[in-house]
Structure formats: C-alpha cells, structure tokens
Amino acid sequence: MKSRLRLLFAIGLIAVTAMPAFASGNFQRTGGMNVARIGHTATLLANGEVLVAGGDNGGSAELYNPATDRWTLTGTMNVPRGDHQAVLLQNGQVLAAGGSNVSGTLASAELYNPSTGTWTATGSMITARYNFSLTLLPNGTVLAVQGTSAELYNPATGTWTATGSPTGGVGGPNAALLLDGQVLAIGESNNALSELYNPSTGTWSATGSTGTTSINPITPRLPNGDVFVTSGFGSGGTASYSTAALYDPSTGQFTMENGPCSCRAFNGAGLQTGKVLVAGGAISVPGNPYPTTETINSAELWDLSTQAWTSTGSLRDSRAGYSVTVLPNGQVLVAGGSQITRHSGAVVLSSAELYTP
C-alpha cells in the first residue's frame, strides 16, 4: 500500500477478559489488534469503544472495548484506505474520507454505523486528499482542508461543498478546533503563516507563524484554550530534531517552546490532566558505511504550568506511525504503527498499549 511505503520512507525507511490495574506514569501491554496496521485511524465512539479502521490492504476495521480489553473485527470498509481521516459525527456515526491505496489518492468517503457495524458509501470529496485535516464543526458539518483548498461535508445531505480557500498553504492531519468555534490550520512551510477558518463566514484569515516547518504536527487544545503545536523532523541519515510552539488565540501569536526530543515521526495527545504526552518516533543511528533509522520507545510530558518537558514511562514496543486515543477514563490507547530495528528491519505492528497518567 502506498500509505505504508510513504510512512516508512518518512521515518527512514492474546486478549484478556478483564482490565489489569495499571500503575500511573507507565505504559502496559493490552490486547493486540487482529490486524497489523499503519496509516490507520482510531475514533472514540459514543459508547466508549474505539473504532480502528484501514491502514491495511483489505480495509478491515475493528473495535477495542476498554471494559474487556478485547479487539473484535467489525464491518469491512467499502474502499481499502490508509493515510485517510475519520471523525465522529453528532449522530454517532463515523465519517472516513480520502486517503490512498494501490489505485492512488482517494476522494471517496464512507460512514460507519456503530448500531449495525456496517459501512455505507456517502458523497465523495471534491478533491482527492491524503494526510489532510478533517474537523467536526460546532454546527455538525465537517471541514476538510489541505494546501489552499477546503470543503465542507453536510451529514444531512451526504454531500461536500467548496468553502473559502486558505490564502497560504496549510497541511498535516491535525487542525485544531478553538473554543470560539474557529479552526486553526498550521502553515506547512518554514515561516508560513497559520490560518483561521471562521464557520460563520466561510472565510480564512492569516494568523501567527510557528517559525518553522511543521510536518504532521500534534495540536492538542489545552484547558485554557491555547493550542500546543509540536512536530519532529529529519529522515534517512540526517539528524533528527523536534520543535514546539504555543498558540494564544487572544493574540494570534505563537511562542516558541523546547521540542520534546531529538527524534521525528512521534505521536501524542493532550491528556485530561492538561498535560501533553508524546511518545515513540524514530532516530538516526550512526553506522558503517551508512547511518540507519531505528524507532524509539521513550515518552515525555509537557506541562503548561512549568512550560517544560519531563520523562515518563516508556512504550513497551518502540514504534512510529501509530494511533493515539484518549479514553473516557483518562488512559491513552496506543495501537499499531511501524517498528524499525537494525536486526529485524521494518515491521508493521498489531500490538497495543495503555498509558495511565
């Protein structure tokens, strides 16, 4: 699958019946998925289960039940896809759109119904997209944006319509919904201004710049309404590094912060505690005759009150390109992704872990 090859290039190349008691600040293994996945989506459903979909050649999907620690297969997607986006709609269904497969970049979209466990086709996007942003707006419509084009999905009609275009290029899969209902999309190139989408007017306006290129940034909204943006860089034999910035909606400006690690391709999320968790990723390891890429298992927490990073428990499996889901009980579910070691090369994972803050 093209999505798997893209991610591997970018980074350098038994269920139980009851939940165990997990120590705080640690990752513990949980039930593994039925299918190894990379470039998949993970969506928290209204009933507290997690729907993981795509990222494999068959378009399979499965559900994680936190109460039983079990994964069960559910309906298969109509179109196999990876590097797509998914969002929970106000009616409880899940919209999955775009992505790519062996046929190329996709415009198609489909809906998952948790009541029936089935997928049905819905209207296709105007523009084929992968690795883009998909954001549920307060009025129930969904905003898709990438580059200099944007469109809206209306669940009532199952159709997409063009909306205002960003004046500069924005990218990555993690636009942030602000407390006032506007959407912050991060500029995709060095010193590029980020932009705000106003659903009331359907227009975009330039706002501050992170001051650096942001590749697939993590953009959790903090309890005070600010947005924390962090991203990692580097590929192949080049040095790896990360950056971070804090966006203040009241001023429209970013304040630069220290990045979490000398690594790239990590993932993370904002916790219910108000802290930001990042974990895993990839680094370049010196070697003869060439450097190699390896995934790592370290994890760190960023605290707004101290504006500093601190180490926390490590992943049980080193990985990059995995999904992260914050569960209703505050734990964080990490699933799938790719593991790269000097001994085994690149392996797509089916394993999953739980982080307890």
Backbone torsions as a table, in degrees:
resi	resn	phi	psi	omega
1	MET	NA	137.9	-177.5
2	LYS	-60.2	-36.6	-178.3
3	SER	-62.5	-39.1	179.3
4	ARG	-65.9	-44.0	179.8
5	LEU	-62.8	-40.3	-179.6
6	ARG	-61.2	-45.8	-175.8
7	LEU	-70.1	-40.1	178.7
8	LEU	-62.8	-36.9	176.6
9	PHE	-66.9	-41.1	-176.1
10	ALA	-64.6	-33.1	-177.7
11	ILE	-98.5	7.9	173.6
12	GLY	108.8	26.2	176.5
13	LEU	164.9	NA	NA
14	ILE	NA	119.1	-174.2
15	ALA	-63.0	151.9	176.8
16	VAL	-116.0	168.5	-172.8
17	THR	-100.6	-8.0	179.9
18	ALA	-143.0	148.0	-179.5
19	MET	-75.1	128.9	175.6
20	PRO	-75.6	164.1	175.6
21	ALA	-83.3	122.9	-176.3
22	PHE	-106.1	139.5	177.4
23	ALA	-76.9	146.5	-178.9
24	SER	-68.4	148.6	178.8
25	GLY	73.5	20.5	-177.5
26	ASN	-135.8	152.2	168.9
27	PHE	-95.4	138.8	174.7
28	GLN	-132.0	145.8	178.4
29	ARG	-64.0	144.1	173.4
30	THR	-128.3	-179.9	-178.1
31	GLY	-55.0	138.4	-179.0
32	GLY	-83.2	152.3	176.9
33	MET	-66.7	160.6	176.4
34	ASN	-74.9	-23.1	-175.0
35	VAL	-131.8	134.0	173.3
36	ALA	-71.1	137.3	-172.7
37	ARG	-142.7	148.8	169.0
38	ILE	-146.3	142.3	-176.4
39	GLY	74.6	23.6	179.8
40	HIS	-93.0	173.9	173.1
41	THR	-113.8	154.0	175.4
42	ALA	-132.7	121.5	-174.4
43	THR	-124.7	126.2	177.1
44	LEU	-77.1	122.7	-179.4
45	LEU	-87.2	167.6	-178.3
46	ALA	-63.7	-26.4	-179.4
47	ASN	-87.2	4.0	178.2
48	GLY	91.8	-7.8	175.4
49	GLU	-79.4	165.1	179.7
50	VAL	-117.8	124.5	176.0
51	LEU	-94.2	118.6	174.3
52	VAL	-107.4	130.3	-173.1
53	ALA	-140.2	142.6	173.2
54	GLY	73.2	-162.1	-178.2
55	GLY	76.5	11.1	175.6
56	ASP	-137.2	170.4	-174.6
57	ASN	-72.8	-17.7	-175.8
58	GLY	-100.6	-7.3	-178.5
59	GLY	72.1	26.9	-179.7
60	SER	-70.0	163.4	177.3
61	ALA	-143.7	153.0	178.6
62	GLU	-150.4	162.3	-175.9
63	LEU	-116.0	135.6	173.2
64	TYR	-103.9	127.0	178.5
65	ASN	-105.9	108.1	-178.2
66	PRO	-61.9	-25.6	-178.2
67	ALA	-72.1	-30.0	-177.7
68	THR	-112.9	-10.2	-177.4
69	ASP	63.9	27.6	-177.7
70	ARG	-113.0	146.9	169.9
71	TRP	-105.6	133.9	176.1
72	THR	-130.2	136.5	177.7
73	LEU	-66.3	144.4	176.5
74	THR	-128.9	-170.0	-174.9
75	GLY	-53.8	145.7	179.7
76	THR	-84.4	141.3	178.2
77	MET	-61.8	151.3	177.7
78	ASN	-68.4	-31.4	-179.7
79	VAL	-128.5	120.3	173.8
80	PRO	-59.0	135.9	-177.6
81	ARG	-155.8	149.4	172.5
82	GLY	-138.3	163.0	-174.5
83	ASP	57.0	27.6	175.5
84	HIS	-90.4	-176.6	176.5
85	GLN	-129.0	152.6	179.7
86	ALA	-142.5	148.9	-179.3
87	VAL	-148.1	144.2	176.9
88	LEU	-81.5	122.5	179.2
89	LEU	-82.6	166.6	-178.6
90	GLN	-66.6	-21.7	178.3
91	ASN	-86.7	4.3	177.1
92	GLY	91.6	-9.4	176.2
93	GLN	-82.7	164.9	-179.7
94	VAL	-114.1	126.5	174.9
95	LEU	-95.1	122.7	173.7
96	ALA	-115.6	132.8	-173.5
97	ALA	-143.0	150.4	172.7
98	GLY	66.9	-150.9	-176.4
99	GLY	94.7	-159.9	-179.9
100	SER	-150.3	159.1	170.9
101	ASN	-149.3	-163.1	-175.1
102	VAL	-63.5	-19.8	-179.9
103	SER	-85.1	-11.0	178.8
104	GLY	122.5	-161.8	179.5
105	THR	-75.6	141.4	-170.4
106	LEU	-109.4	145.8	170.1
107	ALA	-107.8	-12.9	-174.7
108	SER	-66.6	157.9	178.8
109	ALA	-142.7	156.8	179.3
110	GLU	-151.0	162.5	-176.1
111	LEU	-118.1	134.6	174.0
112	TYR	-102.7	128.4	178.4
113	ASN	-103.9	108.8	-178.9
114	PRO	-61.5	-26.2	-178.5
115	SER	-69.3	-32.8	-178.4
116	THR	-110.2	-14.4	-178.2
117	GLY	68.8	28.2	-177.0
118	THR	-125.4	159.5	177.2
119	TRP	-110.0	139.8	174.7
120	THR	-130.7	143.8	179.4
121	ALA	-68.3	145.6	172.4
122	THR	-130.9	-177.6	-176.2
123	GLY	-57.2	144.5	179.0
124	SER	-83.6	150.1	174.9
125	MET	-62.9	156.0	176.4
126	ILE	-67.3	-36.6	-177.4
127	THR	-119.4	130.4	174.2
128	ALA	-66.8	136.1	-175.0
129	ARG	-146.5	150.6	165.1
130	TYR	-140.5	154.1	178.8
131	ASN	56.9	43.7	-177.2
132	PHE	-112.9	-176.6	179.1
133	SER	-104.7	138.5	177.5
134	LEU	-132.1	117.3	-171.5
135	THR	-130.4	127.3	174.7
136	LEU	-77.2	124.9	-179.8
137	LEU	-91.5	159.9	-178.2
138	PRO	-58.0	-27.0	-179.4
139	ASN	-85.1	3.3	176.2
140	GLY	95.3	-12.2	175.0
141	THR	-80.2	168.6	-175.5
142	VAL	-125.4	130.0	-179.5
143	LEU	-98.7	124.0	171.1
144	ALA	-109.2	131.2	-178.8
145	VAL	-145.7	144.1	176.4
146	GLN	-166.3	135.7	179.2
147	GLY	65.0	-119.7	179.9
148	THR	-119.5	24.5	176.9
149	SER	-131.8	149.2	-179.7
150	ALA	-146.7	153.9	178.4
151	GLU	-151.2	160.7	-177.0
152	LEU	-118.5	137.0	174.6
153	TYR	-102.1	130.0	178.0
154	ASN	-106.0	108.2	-178.8
155	PRO	-60.8	-26.6	-178.3
156	ALA	-68.9	-32.5	-178.7
157	THR	-109.9	-14.6	-178.3
158	GLY	69.2	26.4	-176.9
159	THR	-125.4	159.1	177.4
160	TRP	-110.7	141.0	175.8
161	THR	-132.8	145.4	179.0
162	ALA	-67.3	145.3	174.3
163	THR	-128.5	-176.5	-177.1
164	GLY	-52.2	149.1	-178.5
165	SER	-100.5	137.7	172.8
166	PRO	-57.9	144.4	-178.9
167	THR	-77.4	-22.2	176.4
168	GLY	-129.9	170.4	-177.1
169	GLY	-73.2	128.9	171.7
170	VAL	-121.1	155.1	-176.1
171	GLY	-159.8	-175.9	-179.1
172	GLY	85.1	160.7	-173.2
173	PRO	-89.7	9.7	-168.8
174	ASN	-130.4	61.9	168.7
175	ALA	-66.5	153.6	-175.1
176	ALA	-116.0	132.1	175.3
177	LEU	-84.9	121.6	-178.8
178	LEU	-84.1	166.2	-178.6
179	LEU	-62.4	-28.1	-179.3
180	ASP	-86.2	4.4	177.7
181	GLY	91.7	-6.4	175.9
182	GLN	-79.3	163.3	-178.2
183	VAL	-116.9	127.6	176.8
184	LEU	-96.4	117.3	175.5
185	ALA	-110.6	132.8	-170.6
186	ILE	-85.5	134.4	175.7
187	GLY	-59.2	139.1	-170.4
188	GLU	-95.8	-6.4	-179.6
189	SER	-125.4	166.3	-175.5
190	ASN	-56.7	125.6	179.8
191	ASN	66.2	10.3	177.5
192	ALA	-71.9	137.3	177.8
193	LEU	-69.1	138.8	169.6
194	SER	-76.8	168.4	-175.8
195	GLU	-136.0	153.0	179.2
196	LEU	-111.9	132.8	174.8
197	TYR	-102.8	127.9	178.9
198	ASN	-103.5	107.7	-177.8
199	PRO	-62.4	-26.2	-178.3
200	SER	-68.2	-33.2	-178.0
201	THR	-110.8	-13.3	-177.5
202	GLY	67.6	29.1	-176.5
203	THR	-124.2	160.0	178.3
204	TRP	-112.3	148.4	174.6
205	SER	-139.6	143.6	-178.9
206	ALA	-70.6	144.5	174.9
207	THR	-133.5	-162.6	-173.1
208	GLY	-64.1	169.4	178.6
209	SER	-112.8	144.1	174.7
210	THR	-73.0	-14.0	178.6
211	GLY	81.1	6.3	-179.2
212	THR	-156.3	164.9	174.3
213	THR	-66.2	138.3	179.5
214	SER	-120.5	105.2	-179.5
215	ILE	-97.8	115.8	-179.3
216	ASN	46.3	57.6	-175.2
217	PRO	-68.3	151.0	169.1
218	ILE	-90.0	129.1	-171.3
219	THR	-133.0	59.5	179.2
220	PRO	-69.7	140.1	172.6
221	ARG	-85.1	129.1	-177.7
222	LEU	-83.5	163.6	-179.2
223	PRO	-56.4	-29.0	-179.6
224	ASN	-84.5	1.3	178.9
225	GLY	96.2	-14.3	175.5
226	ASP	-68.0	162.2	177.9
227	VAL	-119.9	128.2	178.9
228	PHE	-98.7	127.6	-176.0
229	VAL	-120.1	123.7	177.1
230	THR	-141.4	145.8	-175.0
231	SER	-154.6	153.0	178.7
232	GLY	-115.4	156.0	-172.6
233	PHE	-137.1	167.0	177.8
234	GLY	106.0	152.6	177.9
235	SER	-156.8	159.9	177.9
236	GLY	57.7	-126.8	-177.4
237	GLY	-91.7	5.3	-177.9
238	THR	-80.5	159.7	178.0
239	ALA	-66.0	147.2	-180.0
240	SER	-107.2	146.0	176.8
241	TYR	-155.9	167.7	179.9
242	SER	-134.1	158.1	177.4
243	THR	-132.4	164.5	177.5
244	ALA	-151.1	152.7	178.1
245	ALA	-152.7	152.1	-179.3
246	LEU	-115.0	122.5	-178.2
247	TYR	-99.1	128.5	178.7
248	ASP	-106.7	108.4	-178.1
249	PRO	-61.2	-25.8	-178.1
250	SER	-70.8	-26.6	179.9
251	THR	-110.5	-17.3	-176.5
252	GLY	70.2	24.1	-176.5
253	GLN	-123.2	153.2	174.4
254	PHE	-102.6	140.4	171.5
255	THR	-111.2	125.1	-177.4
256	MET	-69.0	138.9	177.3
257	GLU	-125.2	168.7	174.5
258	ASN	-73.3	141.1	174.8
259	GLY	-75.6	164.4	-174.2
260	PRO	-79.0	-25.9	-170.5
261	CYS	-162.7	169.1	170.3
262	SER	-93.0	66.3	-174.3
263	CYS	-151.5	176.8	-178.6
264	ARG	-141.9	170.8	173.9
265	ALA	58.5	28.3	175.2
266	PHE	-85.2	172.3	177.0
267	ASN	-136.2	172.2	-179.0
268	GLY	178.3	-173.3	-177.0
269	ALA	-163.7	160.3	171.5
270	GLY	-81.2	131.8	-177.3
271	LEU	-91.0	164.5	176.3
272	GLN	-65.9	-20.0	177.3
273	THR	-74.3	-10.9	-175.9
274	GLY	94.4	-10.2	177.4
275	LYS	-84.7	166.6	178.4
276	VAL	-114.6	127.5	179.1
277	LEU	-103.6	130.3	167.6
278	VAL	-126.3	147.5	-176.4
279	ALA	-152.8	155.5	174.9
280	GLY	68.7	-155.3	-177.4
281	GLY	113.7	-165.7	-176.7
282	ALA	-136.6	151.3	177.9
283	ILE	-133.2	163.6	173.3
284	SER	-98.3	129.9	-177.9
285	VAL	-110.8	124.8	179.7
286	PRO	-56.9	142.5	179.2
287	GLY	-158.8	170.0	-178.9
288	ASN	-121.8	120.1	11.7
289	PRO	-91.0	-10.7	-176.1
290	TYR	-131.4	153.1	172.6
291	PRO	-65.8	156.7	176.9
292	THR	-122.8	164.0	177.4
293	THR	-105.6	136.3	175.7
294	GLU	-136.4	145.9	173.8
295	THR	-82.4	155.9	-177.2
296	ILE	-122.8	166.3	-177.7
297	ASN	-120.3	6.7	-178.0
298	SER	-71.2	158.8	179.8
299	ALA	-143.6	150.2	-179.1
300	GLU	-140.7	157.3	177.2
301	LEU	-119.7	136.1	174.0
302	TRP	-107.3	132.3	-175.7
303	ASP	-115.8	122.8	-179.5
304	LEU	-61.7	-35.8	-175.9
305	SER	-66.2	-30.7	179.2
306	THR	-107.6	-14.5	-174.8
307	GLN	49.3	49.2	-178.8
308	ALA	-145.1	158.0	177.4
309	TRP	-97.2	142.5	172.1
310	THR	-133.0	146.7	179.3
311	SER	-71.0	147.9	173.7
312	THR	-134.3	-175.8	-176.4
313	GLY	-56.2	151.3	-175.8
314	SER	-91.7	150.9	171.5
315	LEU	-57.2	145.9	175.5
316	ARG	-72.1	-34.0	176.1
317	ASP	-119.0	127.8	172.4
318	SER	-63.4	141.7	-176.8
319	ARG	-165.0	158.9	171.5
320	ALA	-141.6	158.6	178.2
321	GLY	71.4	25.1	-179.3
322	TYR	-94.0	170.9	175.7
323	SER	-98.4	152.3	179.4
324	VAL	-129.2	130.2	178.6
325	THR	-135.8	125.3	174.9
326	VAL	-85.6	120.9	-176.7
327	LEU	-84.3	162.6	-179.1
328	PRO	-57.4	-28.9	-179.9
329	ASN	-83.9	3.4	178.3
330	GLY	94.9	-15.8	176.6
331	GLN	-70.3	162.9	-177.8
332	VAL	-119.7	125.3	178.5
333	LEU	-95.4	123.5	176.5
334	VAL	-111.1	129.1	-175.5
335	ALA	-142.2	138.6	171.6
336	GLY	69.1	-151.8	-177.4
337	GLY	97.9	-166.3	-177.6
338	SER	-122.1	141.4	173.9
339	GLN	-117.1	131.0	-180.0
340	ILE	-125.8	122.9	175.6
341	THR	-130.5	161.7	-179.0
342	ARG	-69.8	-19.9	-176.2
343	HIS	-92.4	-39.0	-173.6
344	SER	-109.5	-4.8	-176.7
345	GLY	72.5	-150.6	-177.3
346	ALA	-94.6	129.7	179.7
347	VAL	-131.1	129.3	174.4
348	VAL	-80.9	134.2	-170.3
349	LEU	-101.0	148.4	169.0
350	SER	-109.0	-7.2	-175.7
351	SER	-70.6	157.6	179.2
352	ALA	-139.9	156.0	-179.1
353	GLU	-140.9	158.3	175.2
354	LEU	-119.4	131.4	173.6
355	TYR	-103.3	130.2	177.6
356	THR	-107.6	113.6	-178.3
357	PRO	-61.0	NA	NA
